[in-house]
């Protein structure tokens, strides 16, 4: 079973970007540096495209080879961005930005998820937490501020 880490978001924005997207970029960068293939799972195509654009804005010395689902080379890139309703190949690292569990979660070794700041959005994160736990995943919760890109 996978290790699932929920990051508790402490603010809505980081570096003028939505906090979940900014943190997802940091986590994808960590996975890339550790030579682990990563899947960024978004709620919809619009969110996926926003995340793709954010990854393209990284400095050239911090570039992360990535592509949207269905684009790029035949064997894909180290980081793939997909969304609900798309078929994606499972990868060892899964970063969930969607409201529900990704269908590939059972084949990942490391899963990252987020608990939003806003109270009305927290029940969905709690439900995902319960679903991960019910499926036997190892769970951990951390403050988002503990994630530092090195």
N, C-alpha and C positions, 0 to 999 in steps of 0.2 A: 504494500500500500504506500501511497505517497505521503510526504510531509507537506502539510498545508499551513502556510503562514498568512494570517490575516493582519494587514496593516491598518491601524486605527488612524484615520486621517484627522489632522488637527486643524486644518484650514482648507478652504475650497480651492485656493490657487497657490501654486508654487512657480516662481519666475514668470508670472503673468500667464500661466497655463493651467488648465484644470488639474488639480492635484493628482487624481488617479492616472492621468496620461503622463504627467511629468515623472511620477514614480515608476510607472510601467517602463518608461524609457531607461531609467536608471537600472531597473531589474534586468531588462533585456541586455543592457551593456555589460552587466555582471555576468550574465549567462554567456554572452559572446566571448568575453575575456577568459572565461573558464572552459571554452570550447564545447559548450552545451547548446544543442539546437533548442530553439525557443518558439513557442506559439503564443502570440498575443491575441486573445479572444475578446472581441468587441460585441456590443449590443446590436449594432447595425452597421451598414456600409458607410454611412456618414461619419460615425465615430472612428471606424477603421481608417478612412481616408484622412481624418484629422490627425490620428496617431502617425500615419505614414508621413504626413507633412512635417510633423514635429521631429521625427527621426531624421528627415532630410535636413533639418535646420541645425543639427549638431555640428560642432566644429570639425574640420576635415581630419584632424588628428584623433578624433573620437568617433569616426564614422562607424556605423553598424550596418553590415550588408543585410538588407531586408527586402521584402516584397509583399505586396498584397496577394492574397489567395488567388491563384490562377494566372498570376503574372510572373515575369522573371524566367530564369533558366529552368530547364526540364526537371532537374533534381532539386530545385528550390534554392533558397539561401539559408544561412544559419538562423535567421529570424523571419518568421512568417506572420503576417497579420491577417486574421480572418474574422468572420462575424457570424452571428446566428443565422442559420439557413444555408450556410456554405459547407462543403465537404473539405475538411482539412486533415492532413496526416498528423498522427499523434507525434509528440515530441517530448523529450524528457522534462523540459521546463515549460510550464503552462502559466500564463498570467491572465487571470480572468477579470475582464472589465465589463462583463455582461451581468444581467440581473439574475440569471439562473446558472446552474452548473453546466459547464461545457460537456458535450458528449464524449470528448476525448479524455476527461479527467481520470478515468480509471487506468489509463495507460501511461500517465505522467509519473515521474518520480518526485518532482518538486512542483507545488502549486502555490501561486501567490494570489491573494484576493484582498479586497479593500472594504473597510467599514466607513461609509461616508460620514461627514460632519453633521448633516441635516437629519434631525430625528425622524422625519417621515420616510426617509430612505433606509434607515437602519433595520426595519423588520425583514427586508429582503436579504440583507447580509446575515442576519440571525438565522434565517431559514436555510441559506446555503451552508452555514456553519453546522446546523443540525443534520443536513443531508450528508455532508462530508463525514461527520462523526458516525452516522448510522452505517456508512459504508466501510468503516474501519480505518479511515485515514488518521494519521497522527496530526494533531492540531496544535497550533501555537498562535498567540496573539502578541503583537508588538506595536509600539507607537511608531508612526511613520517617520518621526524625527530620528529614530534609531538607524534609519537607512541612509547611509552616506556613500556617495559615489567616490570611489577611490581610484 
